Amino acid sequence: MQDWYKEWFGKEYLAVYPHRDTKLAKSEVDFICKSLGLSESDFVLDLACGAGRHLYHLHQSKIKAVGGDLSEALLLDLSEKTPDLSSWVLRYDMRFLPFKENCFDAVLSLFTSFGYFQSDTEHLSVLKAVRSVLKRGGRFFFDFLNANKTIRNLVAHSVKTIGDLKIDEFRNFDQNTKRINKKISIEQNGNTKEFNESVRAYTLNEIEPMLKQASFKINHLFGDYLGNSYSEDSDRLIIIAEGI
Ligand SMILES: C[S@@+](CC[C@H](N)C(=O)[O-])C[C@H]1O[C@@H](n2cnc3c(N)ncnc32)[C@H](O)[C@@H]1O
């Protein structure tokens, strides 16, 4: 359970979320470019790029962007589907970024690619690693779930079918660990595989001091990719922070 993210973001994740929101990724990238004021001279890191759906559109928008991820399967999928991007990605653990200090104008953490580790210290180390590769004044685009809303609306059990896959998802919020846990059970041809997801549901009040500790100040908050303000009822918690 502890290292669930090493198991789950593999070929089953791709099967359960085929082309996950690929179309949306273009409008999300348009919003990111606009809200960060990115130009062709900027150098950008997509911190956990997955199969590269945002990286692709960043390159289409002529933004020089590098992507990194821990998942070999997702990076392989990216290289097979978009061979031109394969020289722009590398495999790493986001706590230990293999870049020189102060080299990026912006870093993006998209679609809840945070909160996976066991302790606040490890999560803080991600924020510190991001800060160290960002130039002073560089921007961090942090797109996370809106914890309280997600917890309020948590569906304990749902079932869906994709092709010949039957997928059962069981969800709960653990008050003690403040984590949203999900068990994903995938049945195919009579065989069942199980995976876990467990995300520390940080609220804005919790994440703000961590960003401060990592030498960021918050410049803007949004509640979605349409540019609406953040509120308790927003779909997302999107923070634009600046390295100070
Ligand atoms: C929810 S997915 C989002 C992927 C991508 N940003 C997107 O929007 O499609 C989270 C991503 O974080 C990656 N990841 C998980 N743990 C990681 C780690 N320790 N270091 C780097 N990447 C990690 C996963 O492999 C996965 O691609």
The ligand as a Gaussian input file, in Angstrom:
#p B3LYP/6-31G(d) Opt

LIG

0 1
 C       -2.702000      11.361000     -11.782000
 S       -1.319000      11.043000     -12.801000
 C       -1.225000      12.568000     -13.711000
 C       -0.343000      12.485000     -14.921000
 C       -0.338000      13.713000     -15.809000
 N        0.096000      14.903000     -15.091000
 C       -1.692000      13.921000     -16.430000
 O       -2.356000      14.918000     -16.141000
 O       -2.086000      13.083000     -17.243000
 C        0.055000      11.145000     -11.664000
 C        1.397000      10.919000     -12.277000
 O        2.407000      10.996000     -11.271000
 C        3.400000      10.038000     -11.553000
 N        4.169000       9.746000     -10.332000
 C        3.745000       9.043000      -9.253000
 N        4.681000       9.002000      -8.312000
 C        5.742000       9.683000      -8.807000
 C        7.027000       9.982000      -8.284000
 N        7.388000       9.581000      -7.064000
 N        7.878000      10.703000      -9.052000
 C        7.503000      11.096000     -10.302000
 N        6.298000      10.842000     -10.840000
 C        5.421000      10.147000     -10.097000
 C        2.605000       8.869000     -12.054000
 O        3.399000       7.910000     -12.710000
 C        1.574000       9.552000     -12.930000
 O        2.019000       9.720000     -14.244000

